[in-house]
Amino acid sequence: MNDPDLYVGITSWNSALFLPHCLDSLRRTTGSARLHICVLDNDSSDASAAIARDHGAEVLVRRCTQPEALQEFVRRSRGTYTLLVHADVILLASDWLQRCTAKLTGNTVLISPEDIGCGPLTRPFGVGMPESSFLLFTTEGLRRSRRLIWKRRRRIPLPRREFDFSGGHVTHNIPTRLAERGFTWYPMNVYVSNAEPEALFTPNPDTTLWSEELGHLRYGLGNFYGVDGEITHYHNWYDRVITASNGPKGAPPPRRPRREFPPAFINAYSQRFLADYQAGSVDLPRDLSTHRRPVAL
């Protein structure tokens, strides 16, 4: 089989809600591009692995960290381009691949959104840092940016060339590692979803983490992303509701209650997006004249 134009690595854990739509959107929007999709499932307790197989993806099931999963995709990719995405990313534009690869010229080998937060919740520390939910590399540049790292195997230290995903927030080492090889990256525009005049969700009084603005956003914490004022994709940010019952297997219970967004809110806006998406009526951001920038918390 000829090497693909695009190798896609999708990290998944209990992602049955969004994964089929992620996979379908990739097939639908990449046109005639030769595509190879690999889903690395972190030992899900739901049907994520079966869904991926049913959609024609290569499936790996193993417990691992996010950096380890991304590194596995780098080792396996034989495509001209390598796309690393989360399972709750939905490609929306039929020309997203052409728009994105057009930015990968000269010494620019990566295009990605900035890691500046979800919905209106901003993270100033993510300015100038790529976000792990969508990383599109030229595979040649990605491989040339690997470093020699010594790792023990059966107590014997052995050298391996790997790309360093071990920094803060998984991807915050990437700009430095690329610069060491004379490369750089292109930050995509980030857009919050449209706000409705009336609140779409009202939390219980005992909610531990909330902002009134959240209740008016049609797609809650989800963000849209684009290039040159054109939307390319959507990231839901939460493709499952995190509860004590579906945490990592064998993990001890938290010592204190975590501040969390209301699960009912996450479910409501996630289902609202999927309903609009399946009906072909996604409410795209109306004002694309300026993209979102973070402000002080």
Backbone as numpy.savetxt, mean C-alpha at the origin, in Angstrom:
# Nx Ny Nz CAx CAy CAz Cx Cy Cz
8.47 -19.03 -20.40 7.63 -17.84 -20.40 8.50 -16.60 -20.40
8.17 -15.60 -21.23 8.95 -14.38 -21.27 8.81 -13.63 -19.96
9.86 -12.86 -19.62 9.80 -12.05 -18.42 8.66 -11.04 -18.55
7.94 -10.78 -17.45 6.79 -9.87 -17.52 7.22 -8.41 -17.64
6.31 -7.58 -18.13 6.55 -6.14 -18.11 6.46 -5.62 -16.67
5.52 -6.18 -15.91 5.27 -5.72 -14.55 5.15 -6.91 -13.61
5.97 -6.90 -12.58 5.87 -7.89 -11.50 5.21 -7.18 -10.33
4.13 -7.77 -9.81 3.39 -7.16 -8.70 3.49 -8.05 -7.47
3.97 -7.50 -6.38 4.02 -8.20 -5.10 3.01 -7.59 -4.15
2.06 -8.39 -3.66 1.00 -7.91 -2.78 1.16 -8.56 -1.41
1.31 -7.74 -0.37 1.34 -8.26 0.98 -0.09 -8.37 1.51
-0.39 -9.49 2.17 -1.77 -9.76 2.57 -1.80 -10.40 3.95
-2.76 -9.99 4.75 -3.07 -10.66 6.01 -4.53 -10.42 6.33
-5.33 -11.49 6.31 -6.78 -11.40 6.53 -7.38 -10.29 5.66
-7.07 -10.34 4.38 -7.42 -9.27 3.44 -8.55 -9.65 2.50
-9.40 -10.60 2.91 -10.44 -11.12 2.00 -11.41 -10.05 1.54
-11.57 -8.97 2.30 -12.52 -7.93 1.92 -12.08 -7.18 0.67
-10.80 -6.77 0.62 -10.33 -5.93 -0.48 -9.50 -6.68 -1.53
-8.89 -7.78 -1.15 -7.95 -8.45 -2.05 -8.54 -8.80 -3.42
-9.75 -9.36 -3.51 -10.27 -9.68 -4.85 -10.42 -8.45 -5.73
-10.78 -7.33 -5.15 -10.94 -6.09 -5.92 -9.58 -5.52 -6.32
-8.60 -5.66 -5.45 -7.23 -5.26 -5.79 -6.74 -6.05 -7.00
-6.92 -7.36 -6.95 -6.46 -8.22 -8.05 -7.21 -7.93 -9.35
-8.53 -7.78 -9.25 -9.33 -7.48 -10.45 -8.92 -6.15 -11.06
-8.66 -5.16 -10.21 -8.30 -3.83 -10.73 -6.96 -3.87 -11.45
-6.04 -4.68 -10.96 -4.75 -4.81 -11.63 -4.92 -5.42 -13.02
-5.69 -6.48 -13.11 -5.91 -7.14 -14.41 -6.60 -6.19 -15.38
-7.57 -5.45 -14.87 -8.39 -4.61 -15.75 -7.64 -3.38 -16.25
-6.72 -2.83 -15.46 -6.11 -1.54 -15.82 -4.74 -1.67 -16.47
-4.18 -2.85 -16.53 -2.85 -2.98 -17.12 -2.88 -3.35 -18.60
-4.06 -3.53 -19.16 -4.20 -3.71 -20.60 -3.39 -4.88 -21.13
-2.56 -4.59 -22.14 -1.80 -5.64 -22.81 -0.46 -5.91 -22.13
-0.17 -5.22 -21.03 1.10 -5.44 -20.34 1.17 -6.88 -19.82
2.33 -7.50 -20.00 2.54 -8.84 -19.44 2.70 -8.70 -17.93
1.88 -9.44 -17.19 1.74 -9.21 -15.76 2.00 -10.50 -15.00
2.76 -10.40 -13.92 2.91 -11.53 -12.99 2.59 -11.01 -11.60
1.61 -11.64 -10.94 1.18 -11.20 -9.61 1.53 -12.28 -8.60
2.17 -11.86 -7.52 2.50 -12.77 -6.42 1.91 -12.19 -5.14
1.14 -12.99 -4.42 0.57 -12.59 -3.13 1.30 -13.34 -2.03
1.91 -12.61 -1.11 2.54 -13.23 0.05 1.60 -13.04 1.23
0.99 -14.13 1.65 -0.01 -14.09 2.70 0.62 -14.47 4.04
0.41 -13.62 5.03 1.03 -13.80 6.34 0.20 -14.72 7.23
-0.05 -15.95 6.70 -0.76 -16.99 7.45 -2.13 -16.52 7.91
-2.93 -16.04 6.97 -4.26 -15.52 7.29 -5.18 -16.61 7.82
-6.15 -16.18 8.64 -7.17 -17.11 9.12 -8.43 -17.04 8.26
-8.46 -16.14 7.27 -9.62 -16.05 6.38 -9.27 -16.68 5.03
-10.02 -16.35 4.00 -9.85 -17.00 2.69 -8.90 -16.26 1.77
-8.05 -15.40 2.30 -7.18 -14.58 1.45 -6.36 -15.41 0.46
-5.70 -16.46 0.94 -4.85 -17.27 0.06 -5.66 -17.93 -1.05
-6.83 -18.46 -0.71 -7.69 -19.11 -1.72 -8.18 -18.10 -2.74
-8.53 -16.90 -2.28 -8.97 -15.85 -3.20 -7.87 -15.51 -4.19
-6.64 -15.38 -3.70 -5.52 -15.05 -4.57 -5.30 -16.14 -5.62
-5.37 -17.40 -5.21 -5.19 -18.50 -6.16 -6.31 -18.50 -7.20
-7.54 -18.27 -6.75 -8.68 -18.26 -7.67 -8.56 -17.15 -8.70
-7.82 -16.09 -8.36 -7.63 -14.97 -9.28 -6.35 -15.10 -10.11
-5.75 -16.28 -10.07 -4.60 -16.56 -10.93 -3.27 -16.04 -10.44
-3.19 -15.65 -9.16 -1.93 -15.14 -8.63 -1.07 -16.28 -8.11
0.23 -16.10 -8.15 1.13 -16.98 -7.43 0.96 -16.67 -5.94
0.91 -17.69 -5.11 0.63 -17.48 -3.68 1.73 -18.11 -2.83
2.24 -17.33 -1.90 3.17 -17.81 -0.89 2.51 -17.58 0.46
2.53 -18.58 1.32 1.97 -18.44 2.66 3.07 -18.68 3.67
3.37 -17.66 4.43 4.38 -17.77 5.47 4.26 -16.62 6.45
4.65 -16.87 7.68 4.69 -15.80 8.66 5.99 -15.01 8.47
5.86 -13.72 8.32 7.04 -12.89 8.13 6.70 -11.44 8.39
7.73 -10.62 8.53 7.53 -9.19 8.71 7.31 -8.53 7.35
6.84 -7.29 7.38 6.66 -6.55 6.13 7.98 -6.39 5.37
9.10 -5.99 6.02 10.37 -5.91 5.28 10.77 -7.24 4.66
10.55 -8.35 5.37 10.90 -9.66 4.82 10.05 -9.98 3.60
8.77 -9.61 3.66 7.89 -9.87 2.52 8.32 -9.07 1.30
8.63 -7.78 1.49 9.07 -6.95 0.38 10.37 -7.47 -0.22
11.28 -7.91 0.66 12.55 -8.44 0.19 12.35 -9.70 -0.65
11.39 -10.53 -0.27 11.10 -11.74 -1.04 10.63 -11.38 -2.45
9.80 -10.36 -2.56 9.34 -9.92 -3.88 10.51 -9.42 -4.73
11.43 -8.68 -4.12 12.59 -8.17 -4.86 13.40 -9.33 -5.41
13.58 -10.37 -4.60 14.35 -11.53 -5.07 13.66 -12.23 -6.25
12.34 -12.24 -6.25 11.60 -13.00 -7.24 11.31 -12.22 -8.53
11.33 -10.91 -8.47 10.91 -10.12 -9.62 11.85 -10.29 -10.81
11.24 -10.53 -11.96 11.96 -10.57 -13.23 11.32 -9.60 -14.22
10.46 -8.74 -13.71 9.77 -7.80 -14.58 10.61 -6.58 -14.89
10.23 -5.86 -15.92 10.89 -4.59 -16.22 10.64 -3.61 -15.08
9.41 -3.66 -14.53 9.04 -2.84 -13.38 8.56 -3.75 -12.27
8.77 -3.31 -11.03 8.33 -4.04 -9.85 7.41 -3.15 -9.04
6.16 -3.60 -8.82 5.19 -2.86 -8.02 4.93 -3.62 -6.73
5.14 -2.94 -5.61 4.88 -3.52 -4.29 3.69 -2.78 -3.68
2.60 -3.49 -3.39 1.38 -2.84 -2.92 0.75 -3.60 -1.77
-0.10 -2.89 -1.02 -0.93 -3.50 -0.01 -2.19 -4.06 -0.66
-2.85 -4.98 0.03 -4.02 -5.65 -0.52 -5.24 -4.74 -0.62
-5.21 -3.58 0.06 -6.36 -2.66 0.00 -6.11 -1.48 -0.92
-5.25 -1.67 -1.90 -5.02 -0.68 -2.96 -5.86 -1.06 -4.17
-6.61 -0.10 -4.70 -7.46 -0.32 -5.88 -7.00 0.61 -6.99
-6.55 0.06 -8.12 -6.15 0.86 -9.27 -7.40 1.36 -9.97
-7.43 2.65 -10.27 -8.63 3.28 -10.82 -8.49 3.75 -12.26
-7.30 4.14 -12.66 -7.09 4.71 -14.00 -6.56 3.65 -14.96
-7.13 3.61 -16.16 -6.69 2.61 -17.15 -5.29 2.90 -17.66
-4.79 4.13 -17.45 -3.46 4.48 -17.92 -2.49 4.74 -16.77
-2.79 4.19 -15.57 -1.93 4.47 -14.42 -0.49 4.00 -14.67
-0.33 2.86 -15.31 1.01 2.32 -15.51 1.82 3.23 -16.43
1.21 3.70 -17.51 1.91 4.60 -18.42 2.25 5.93 -17.73
1.30 6.46 -16.96 1.54 7.72 -16.26 2.68 7.59 -15.25
2.68 6.49 -14.53 3.69 6.30 -13.49 5.07 6.00 -14.08
5.12 5.13 -15.06 6.43 4.79 -15.63 7.04 5.96 -16.39
6.20 6.90 -16.83 6.73 8.09 -17.51 7.59 8.93 -16.57
7.39 8.76 -15.26 8.19 9.50 -14.28 9.50 8.78 -13.94
9.62 7.54 -14.39 10.81 6.74 -14.07 11.82 6.86 -15.20
12.46 8.01 -15.27 13.46 8.27 -16.29 14.72 8.82 -15.63
15.82 8.72 -16.36 17.08 9.22 -15.82 17.46 8.48 -14.54
17.71 9.24 -13.47 18.10 8.61 -12.21 16.91 8.38 -11.27
15.67 8.62 -11.76 14.48 8.39 -10.94 14.01 6.95 -11.15
14.11 6.14 -10.09 13.82 4.71 -10.22 12.63 4.26 -9.38
11.98 5.20 -8.67 10.84 4.86 -7.83 9.80 5.97 -7.89
8.52 5.59 -7.97 7.42 6.54 -7.80 6.52 5.98 -6.71
6.12 6.86 -5.76 5.32 6.43 -4.62 4.65 7.64 -3.99
3.51 7.47 -3.32 2.96 8.57 -2.52 3.88 8.88 -1.35
3.74 10.09 -0.81 4.44 10.41 0.43 3.70 9.80 1.61
4.44 9.44 2.63 3.89 8.77 3.80 3.40 9.81 4.81
2.36 10.56 4.43 1.95 11.70 5.25 0.63 11.48 5.98
0.13 10.25 6.01 -1.02 9.98 6.86 -2.25 9.53 6.10
-3.32 9.27 6.86 -4.57 8.78 6.29 -5.69 9.76 6.58
-6.53 9.99 5.57 -7.59 10.98 5.74 -6.99 12.32 6.14
-7.61 13.01 7.10 -7.09 14.31 7.52 -6.00 14.19 8.58
-5.67 12.97 9.00 -4.68 12.78 10.06 -3.29 12.81 9.46
-2.53 13.83 9.76 -1.26 14.05 9.08 -0.07 13.59 9.91
0.99 13.23 9.18 2.22 12.79 9.82 3.37 13.58 9.20
3.73 14.70 9.80 4.80 15.52 9.22 6.11 14.76 9.04
6.34 13.74 9.87 7.60 12.99 9.75 7.66 12.18 8.46
6.52 12.05 7.77 6.53 11.30 6.53 6.79 12.12 5.29
6.95 13.44 5.45 7.25 14.29 4.29 8.59 13.86 3.68
8.60 13.70 2.37 9.83 13.29 1.71 10.16 11.83 1.86
9.21 11.04 2.40 9.42 9.60 2.59 8.36 8.84 1.81
8.72 7.81 1.07 7.72 7.04 0.31 6.87 6.18 1.23
5.65 5.91 0.77 4.70 5.11 1.55 4.69 3.67 1.05
4.63 2.73 1.97 4.79 1.32 1.60 3.60 0.73 0.86
2.46 1.44 0.84 1.27 0.86 0.20 1.39 0.80 -1.32
2.28 1.61 -1.92 2.43 1.65 -3.38 3.85 2.09 -3.70
4.68 1.13 -4.15 6.07 1.40 -4.50 6.33 0.81 -5.88
6.47 1.67 -6.89 6.73 1.20 -8.26 8.17 1.54 -8.63
8.99 0.50 -8.78 10.41 0.64 -9.10 10.70 0.23 -10.54
11.76 0.79 -11.12 12.40 0.10 -12.23 13.18 -1.04 -11.58
12.98 -2.25 -12.05 13.61 -3.39 -11.40 15.13 -3.31 -11.47
15.65 -2.78 -12.56 17.11 -2.64 -12.66 17.63 -1.69 -11.58
16.96 -0.55 -11.40 17.38 0.38 -10.37 17.24 -0.21 -8.98
16.18 -0.97 -8.76 15.96 -1.62 -7.48 17.09 -2.60 -7.17
17.48 -3.37 -8.15 18.55 -4.36 -7.93 19.90 -3.68 -7.76
20.14 -2.61 -8.51 21.42 -1.90 -8.38 21.54 -1.17 -7.06
20.42 -1.00 -6.35 20.43 -0.32 -5.06 20.58 -1.28 -3.89
20.75 -2.55 -4.16 20.93 -3.50 -3.07 22.29 -3.32 -2.40
22.36 -3.75 -1.16 23.60 -3.67 -0.39 24.04 -5.07 0.01
25.33 -5.21 0.30 25.85 -6.48 0.79 25.56 -6.57 2.28
24.78 -7.56 2.67 24.39 -7.75 4.06 24.77 -9.16 4.49
25.38 -9.26 5.68 25.77 -10.57 6.19 24.66 -11.11 7.07
24.22 -12.34 6.76 23.18 -12.98 7.55 23.62 -14.40 7.90
23.23 -14.81 9.09 23.61 -16.14 9.55 22.62 -17.19 9.05
23.18 -18.28 8.58 22.38 -19.43 8.19 23.02 -20.66 8.80
22.29 -21.29 9.71 22.85 -22.40 10.48 24.14 -21.96 11.17
24.08 -20.77 11.75 25.17 -20.17 12.54 26.38 -19.76 11.70
26.26 -19.89 10.40 27.37 -19.49 9.53 27.02 -18.17 8.85
27.84 -17.12 9.03 27.55 -15.84 8.37 27.79 -15.94 6.86
26.78 -15.55 6.08 26.89 -15.60 4.63 26.50 -14.25 4.05
27.17 -13.82 2.97 26.82 -12.52 2.36 25.63 -12.65 1.43
24.75 -11.64 1.46 23.61 -11.58 0.55 23.42 -10.15 0.11
23.02 -9.97 -1.13 22.69 -8.63 -1.62 21.19 -8.42 -1.48
20.82 -7.42 -0.69 19.43 -7.16 -0.43 19.16 -5.66 -0.46
17.92 -5.30 -0.77 17.50 -3.91 -0.62 17.06 -3.72 0.82
17.45 -2.61 1.43 17.23 -2.41 2.86 15.84 -1.82 3.12
14.92 -2.68 3.56 13.59 -2.23 3.96 13.45 -2.22 5.48
14.56 -2.20 6.20 14.52 -2.39 7.64 14.43 -1.09 8.43
14.33 0.04 7.77 14.33 1.32 8.46 12.99 1.65 9.09
12.91 2.85 9.67 11.68 3.30 10.30 10.52 3.29 9.33
9.35 2.78 9.79 8.14 2.73 8.98 8.37 1.97 7.67
9.27 1.02 7.69 9.60 0.10 6.59 10.29 0.81 5.43
9.76 1.95 4.99 10.24 2.57 3.75 11.06 3.84 3.95
11.23 4.29 5.18 11.88 5.59 5.37 13.39 5.55 5.15
13.96 4.37 4.97 15.37 4.26 4.57 15.56 4.40 3.07
14.48 4.27 2.32 14.60 4.14 0.87 15.27 5.35 0.21
14.87 6.61 0.50 15.54 7.74 -0.17 17.04 7.75 0.03
17.50 7.43 1.26 18.94 7.39 1.53 19.61 6.28 0.75
19.00 5.11 0.74 19.61 3.97 0.03 19.68 4.25 -1.48
18.66 4.87 -2.03 18.70 5.21 -3.45 19.78 6.26 -3.73
19.88 7.25 -2.86 20.87 8.31 -3.06 22.28 7.76 -3.02
22.53 6.74 -2.23 23.86 6.13 -2.16 24.28 5.55 -3.50
23.30 5.23 -4.35 23.60 4.69 -5.68 23.36 5.73 -6.78
23.15 6.98 -6.38 22.95 8.04 -7.36 21.54 8.13 -7.91
20.57 7.52 -7.20 19.19 7.50 -7.66 18.31 8.39 -6.79
17.09 8.64 -7.27 16.12 9.41 -6.51 14.73 8.84 -6.77
13.68 9.49 -6.18 12.31 8.99 -6.36 11.37 10.16 -6.60
10.20 9.83 -7.13 9.19 10.83 -7.48 7.98 10.68 -6.56
7.62 11.72 -5.77 6.46 11.63 -4.88 5.15 11.92 -5.61
4.17 11.04 -5.44 2.86 11.22 -6.06 2.02 12.20 -5.24
0.99 12.75 -5.86 0.04 13.61 -5.16 -0.86 12.78 -4.25
-1.26 13.35 -3.12 -2.11 12.68 -2.14 -3.37 13.51 -1.93
-4.54 12.88 -2.03 -5.81 13.59 -1.89 -6.71 12.90 -0.86
-7.32 13.70 0.00 -8.33 13.19 0.93 -9.65 13.06 0.18
-10.50 12.12 0.60 -11.80 11.96 -0.06 -12.70 13.15 0.25
-13.73 13.32 -0.56 -14.65 14.45 -0.41 -15.42 14.37 0.90
-15.77 15.55 1.45 -16.56 15.64 2.67 -18.02 15.92 2.33
-18.91 15.31 3.08 -20.34 15.52 2.92 -20.82 16.56 3.94
-21.86 17.35 3.61 -22.36 18.36 4.56 -22.83 17.75 5.87
-23.52 16.62 5.79 -24.01 15.95 6.98 -23.06 14.81 7.36
-22.90 14.60 8.65 -22.03 13.52 9.11 -22.55 12.17 8.65
-21.65 11.34 8.13 -22.00 9.99 7.69 -21.85 8.98 8.81
-21.15 9.37 9.87 -20.94 8.46 11.00 -20.75 9.29 12.27
-21.39 8.85 13.33 -21.25 9.48 14.64 -20.82 8.41 15.64
-19.66 8.60 16.30 -19.15 7.56 17.20 -19.85 7.59 18.55
-19.64 6.52 19.31 -20.11 6.48 20.70 -19.33 7.48 21.54
-19.90 7.96 22.63 -19.20 8.94 23.47 -17.88 8.44 24.04
-17.74 7.12 24.21 -16.51 6.58 24.82 -15.43 6.25 23.80
-15.59 6.69 22.55 -14.58 6.44 21.52 -13.24 7.06 21.92
-12.16 6.30 21.78 -10.84 6.74 22.26 -10.06 7.55 21.23
-10.37 7.38 19.94 -9.61 8.08 18.91 -10.58 8.58 17.85
-10.72 9.91 17.76 -11.72 10.44 16.83 -11.44 11.90 16.53
-11.84 12.33 15.33 -11.84 13.73 14.92 -13.17 13.96 14.22
-13.87 15.04 14.56 -15.19 15.28 13.98 -15.16 15.30 12.46
-14.06 15.76 11.90 -13.93 15.81 10.44 -14.07 14.43 9.82
-13.62 13.40 10.53 -13.66 12.05 9.98 -15.08 11.63 9.62
-16.04 12.01 10.43 -17.41 11.57 10.22 -18.03 12.10 8.94
-17.47 13.15 8.37 -18.03 13.76 7.16 -17.36 13.23 5.88
-16.23 12.56 6.00 -15.51 12.10 4.82 -16.17 10.84 4.25
-16.46 10.89 2.95 -17.19 9.77 2.34 -16.43 8.46 2.49
-15.11 8.50 2.32 -14.31 7.28 2.42 -13.37 7.35 3.61
-13.78 7.99 4.67 -13.09 7.95 5.94 -11.60 8.22 5.86
-10.83 7.24 6.29 -9.37 7.37 6.33 -8.70 7.09 4.99
-9.48 6.67 4.01 -8.90 6.34 2.71 -8.39 7.56 1.98
-7.33 7.38 1.21 -6.75 8.44 0.38 -6.77 8.05 -1.08
-6.82 9.07 -1.94 -6.61 8.90 -3.38 -5.22 9.42 -3.72
-4.66 8.90 -4.81 -3.32 9.29 -5.22 -3.30 9.53 -6.72
-2.37 10.37 -7.16 -2.34 10.68 -8.58 -1.03 11.27 -9.03
-0.98 11.50 -10.35 0.19 12.08 -11.02 -0.30 13.17 -11.95
0.31 14.33 -11.88 -0.04 15.44 -12.79 -1.53 15.76 -12.77
-2.13 15.72 -11.58 -3.54 16.08 -11.47 -4.51 15.02 -11.93
-4.05 13.80 -12.17 -4.93 12.70 -12.58 -4.86 11.59 -11.53
-6.02 11.13 -11.08 -6.09 10.07 -10.07 -5.64 8.74 -10.67
-4.78 8.04 -9.95 -4.32 6.73 -10.39 -4.90 5.59 -9.55
-4.96 5.78 -8.21 -5.42 4.69 -7.37 -5.93 5.19 -6.02
-6.51 4.25 -5.27 -7.07 4.52 -3.95 -6.47 3.54 -2.97
-6.22 4.00 -1.74 -5.74 3.13 -0.67 -6.68 3.27 0.51
-7.28 2.17 0.94 -8.29 2.22 2.00 -7.69 2.42 3.39
-6.39 2.11 3.54 -5.65 2.20 4.80 -5.99 1.09 5.78
-7.24 0.73 5.93 -7.59 -0.40 6.81 -8.41 -1.38 6.00
-7.82 -2.54 5.64 -8.57 -3.50 4.85 -9.23 -4.55 5.75
-9.12 -4.38 7.05 -9.78 -5.27 7.99 -9.98 -4.48 9.28
-10.84 -4.96 10.14 -11.00 -4.35 11.46 -10.08 -5.07 12.43
-9.17 -4.35 13.04 -8.22 -4.97 13.96 -8.88 -5.11 15.33
-8.97 -6.34 15.81 -9.53 -6.60 17.13 -8.62 -7.56 17.87
-8.89 -7.72 19.14 -8.06 -8.64 19.93 -8.16 -10.07 19.41
-9.30 -10.41 18.78 -9.52 -11.78 18.33 -8.81 -12.12 17.04
-8.42 -11.12 16.24 -7.76 -11.46 14.98 -6.35 -10.90 14.91
-5.73 -10.69 16.06 -4.34 -10.27 16.08 -3.44 -11.42 15.66
-2.13 -11.17 15.51 -1.20 -12.23 15.12 -1.29 -13.43 16.04
-1.21 -14.60 15.47 -1.36 -15.82 16.25 -0.26 -15.91 17.31
-0.68 -16.21 18.55 0.28 -16.36 19.63 0.71 -15.06 20.27
0.23 -13.93 19.78 0.63 -12.65 20.34 -0.07 -12.44 21.68
0.66 -11.91 22.68 0.03 -11.66 23.98 -0.94 -10.50 23.88
-1.94 -10.46 24.74 -2.88 -9.33 24.72 -2.18 -8.04 25.10
-2.64 -6.90 24.60 -1.99 -5.63 24.94 -2.10 -5.35 26.43
-1.06 -4.67 27.00 -1.05 -4.37 28.42 -2.10 -3.32 28.78
-2.39 -2.44 27.84 -3.40 -1.42 28.08 -4.23 -1.27 26.82
-5.48 -0.84 26.95 -6.31 -0.66 25.74 -5.67 0.33 24.78
-5.68 -0.02 23.50 -5.11 0.87 22.50 -6.12 1.91 22.08
-5.60 3.09 21.73 -6.47 4.11 21.15 -6.72 3.71 19.71
-7.97 3.43 19.38 -8.30 2.92 18.05 -9.50 3.65 17.49
-9.53 3.73 16.16 -10.71 4.25 15.49 -11.86 3.26 15.70
-13.10 3.75 15.76 -14.23 2.83 15.96 -14.31 1.79 14.85
-14.34 0.51 15.19 -14.46 -0.53 14.15 -15.68 -0.31 13.25
-16.79 0.17 13.84 -17.99 0.40 13.02 -17.74 1.48 11.98
-16.92 2.46 12.30 -16.56 3.52 11.35 -15.72 2.95 10.21
-14.74 2.13 10.55 -13.88 1.51 9.53 -14.72 0.64 8.60
-15.61 -0.16 9.18 -16.48 -1.00 8.36 -17.38 -0.17 7.46
-17.93 0.91 8.02 -18.90 1.71 7.26 -18.26 2.36 6.04
-17.11 3.02 6.22 -16.53 3.70 5.06 -15.91 2.71 4.09
-15.40 1.57 4.59 -14.85 0.55 3.69 -15.95 -0.02 2.79
-17.08 -0.36 3.40 -18.19 -0.91 2.62 -18.77 0.15 1.67
-18.75 1.42 2.10 -19.26 2.49 1.23 -18.37 2.62 -0.01
-17.06 2.56 0.18 -16.18 2.65 -0.98 -16.41 1.46 -1.92
-16.44 0.25 -1.36 -16.60 -0.93 -2.21 -17.93 -0.92 -2.94
-18.99 -0.45 -2.28 -20.29 -0.36 -2.95 -20.24 0.62 -4.11
-19.61 1.78 -3.90 -19.48 2.76 -4.97 -18.60 2.22 -6.10
-17.51 1.55 -5.71 -16.58 1.02 -6.70 -17.25 -0.02 -7.59
-17.99 -0.92 -6.98 -18.65 -1.98 -7.75 -19.78 -1.42 -8.63
-20.35 -0.29 -8.20 -21.40 0.35 -8.99 -20.84 1.30 -10.05
-19.51 1.44 -10.07 -18.89 2.34 -11.04 -19.12 3.80 -10.73
-19.31 4.14 -9.45 -19.64 5.52 -9.08 -18.77 6.04 -7.94
-17.48 5.71 -7.97 -16.58 6.21 -6.94 -16.56 7.74 -6.97
-16.70 8.35 -5.81 -16.74 9.81 -5.68 -15.30 10.33 -5.62
-14.71 10.61 -6.78 -13.32 11.06 -6.84 -13.20 12.47 -6.25
-12.05 12.81 -5.67 -11.83 14.16 -5.15 -12.16 15.21 -6.20
-12.86 16.26 -5.78 -13.33 17.26 -6.74 -12.28 18.32 -7.04
-11.45 18.65 -6.08 -10.46 19.70 -6.27 -9.07 19.09 -6.37
-8.55 19.00 -7.58 -7.21 18.45 -7.80 -6.20 19.54 -8.12
-6.58 20.79 -7.89 -5.66 21.89 -8.24 -4.45 21.91 -7.32
-4.64 21.51 -6.08 -3.52 21.39 -5.14 -3.64 20.08 -4.41
-2.52 19.40 -4.25 -2.60 18.13 -3.53 -2.29 18.36 -2.07
-2.63 17.37 -1.29 -2.56 17.46 0.16 -1.12 17.52 0.64
-0.88 18.41 1.60 0.39 18.48 2.29 0.13 18.40 3.79
1.04 17.84 4.56 0.80 17.70 5.99 0.92 19.02 6.73
0.21 19.10 7.83 0.30 20.26 8.72 0.62 19.74 10.11
0.99 20.64 11.00 1.35 20.25 12.35 0.17 19.59 13.05
0.42 18.53 13.80 -0.64 17.85 14.53 -1.13 18.71 15.68
